[in-house]
Amino acid sequence: MSIWIGKIKGHNADGEYIGTYRAVISKEGHFLFKMTLYFDGITNSNSKPYKKVEFISSNVAVLKRKFRMSLPTKEKEKIVWIKKILN
């Protein structure tokens, strides 16, 4: 079984680092993939857009695009995707 992990750093309007947005895509059944979104902030005082949100699709590329479009930041940086193989 393999999973995809995507990460991107989040910045506010002033350009200050506020935390990391992370997506984990795993296989759900035979034909579906499930993506779970996380936000790891640097402080608890920041309002977190989401702690845990899930999306389901039959295509990994659709989920990757959904992650990019769901980011609340205006600057779209490159997302680093890593494929890990689990036993």
C-alpha positions in Angstrom: 0.0 0.0 0.0 1.3 3.5 -0.8 0.3 6.9 0.4 1.0 10.4 -1.0 2.0 13.2 1.4 2.0 16.8 0.2 3.3 19.8 2.2 3.4 23.6 1.7 4.3 26.4 4.0 1.6 28.9 4.8 2.2 32.7 5.1 -0.2 35.5 6.1 -0.8 38.7 4.2 2.4 40.3 5.8 4.6 37.4 4.6 5.1 35.9 8.1 5.2 32.1 8.4 2.0 30.8 10.2 2.3 27.1 9.7 2.3 24.1 7.3 -0.5 22.8 5.3 -0.4 19.0 4.8 -2.4 16.5 2.8 -2.3 12.7 3.1 -3.8 10.7 0.3 -4.4 7.0 1.0 -6.3 4.2 -0.8 -9.8 3.7 0.4 -11.2 0.4 -1.0 -10.4 -0.9 -4.4 -11.1 2.2 -6.6 -11.3 5.2 -4.2 -8.7 7.4 -2.7 -9.2 9.5 0.5 -7.4 12.8 1.2 -7.2 14.2 4.7 -6.0 17.8 5.1 -4.2 19.1 8.2 -2.9 22.5 9.3 0.1 22.5 11.7 0.3 26.1 13.1 3.1 27.6 15.0 0.9 29.0 17.8 -2.5 28.1 19.1 -3.7 31.8 18.9 -3.9 31.7 15.1 -7.3 30.8 13.6 -6.9 27.5 11.9 -8.8 27.2 8.6 -9.2 23.4 9.1 -7.8 20.8 11.5 -9.0 17.8 9.7 -11.0 17.7 6.4 -11.5 14.7 4.1 -12.2 14.4 0.4 -12.8 11.2 -1.6 -12.2 10.6 -5.3 -11.2 7.9 -7.7 -8.3 9.9 -9.2 -5.2 11.0 -7.3 -4.6 13.9 -9.6 -8.0 15.3 -8.8 -7.2 15.2 -5.1 -3.9 16.9 -5.6 -5.6 19.7 -7.5 -8.3 19.9 -4.8 -5.6 20.4 -2.2 -4.1 23.3 -4.1 -7.5 25.0 -4.7 -8.5 24.6 -1.0 -5.5 26.6 0.4 -6.6 29.9 1.9 -3.3 31.6 0.9 -3.3 33.9 -2.1 0.3 33.0 -3.0 0.4 29.6 -4.7 3.8 28.0 -4.1 5.0 24.7 -5.3 3.6 21.7 -3.3 6.1 19.0 -2.5 4.5 15.5 -3.0 6.3 12.4 -1.5 5.1 8.9 -2.3 5.7 6.5 0.6 5.2 2.7 0.4 3.8 1.1 3.5 3.7 -2.7 4.2 
